[in-house]
Amino acid sequence: MTLTTKRGSKLQLRAIAGQSRLRSSFACLALAVGFCTVIGCNKESDDSAAAGSNVSLSPEDVANDETLNAAAADSSAAQAAAEAAGGSDASPSGLSIGDPNPGLKLAKFVKGDAVTAPLKDDVTVVEFWATWCGPCRAGMPHISELQREYGDKVRFIGVTREDEDVVTDFLQATGPGGKTWDEVIDYRLALDDGDWTNNAYMRAANQTGIPCAFIVGRDGIVEWIGHPAGIDQPLKQIVDGDWDREAAISQFKQQAMFAQYSGKLSGMLRSGNFDAALSLLDEMEKATGGKSMPLLNNRLMILMMAGRGEDASKVRSELIEMAWDDASTLNGVAWETATADEATDLELALKAAQRASELREHKDAAILDTLARCHYEMGQLDEAIKIQQKAVDLNSNMQEVTDALKRYMDEKAAVDAN
């Protein structure tokens, strides 16, 4: 195979890199959507799919009601207080890490035992999803693994706004490995009641895409908010009692600030004013307590867009060191590095992908796909095929993973033929 043909094959692979799979917590700055750290479904689409079933957030007087706030950590009491304050559709108007949880108001549990006790004493994960959301479905096997791993230590509750018959039909449909989704999913699923729970969590926390998860600690406080792909490390620390809540609050503030300035930052990037964009990130770091993985993610993206390879390499190393126990972020750094138009730092990308796969015990098909891609970009085609085959064996329903294996094998055949 000639060098030109080889380069053409790589360019074809890179053209496919934008497909919407559950990939990482790498920043999406080019899309100008603030802290879009992982691929998810837009909540506006969710609103349309719900056929106009939106319910506005509760009035300010409900949000400020002392009785409601005092009961917030108690699920049943929070519901009763909300109803007394303003009807069944009332819910708190603001939610952040460090706040008492709003409780739950659910119409029905369609899978698993109902949760009727207050959201305290046990760690609870409330995850918002929909049957039509590809990233939601892609993450369900991993959430099920986590439920089995933690057992009674953690309660996972998937909440959807959809009708019961839609969810029931979904559960009977074929999922990964030829099993039904009912067989694949090993945690609780529930139907929202009049959008109360969506309003109390998603809207109150200004979260606009699904899947989105909220971890509630044993004392009833919201400890973490984010995409389920990044839940492993914070969940472990919360369960083990090692969680740094203040650091999480600081990072969440950075997220809010980033959303506030996303329009301004987008304009800077569109005009190629990368210095101004980097200066804006500097201001965010100073205002919110210093460096964090999300800000480093975005700094790396800007430097890559600006073609500043040496500076990008330094940030990439720093990010990998900071994210050493975060499989999702490591996977994202490795993927973005290996699929860049002018791929550099491939040794670093390989290091990050190997660590990410190790953290997931080499059982995550998307991460193995990234690891294989790193080997491919380094010219190690046999190793790429070997690892890509493992990814396909784990999840043959991920079409892009299967397609990548075919491309690698076709290229191998072409090389052998020459």
Summary of the structure (lengths in Angstrom):
residues: 418
radius of gyration: 22.1
end to end distance: 6.5
largest distance: 77.6
contacts: 1419
relative contact order: 0.12
helix: 58%
strand: 10%
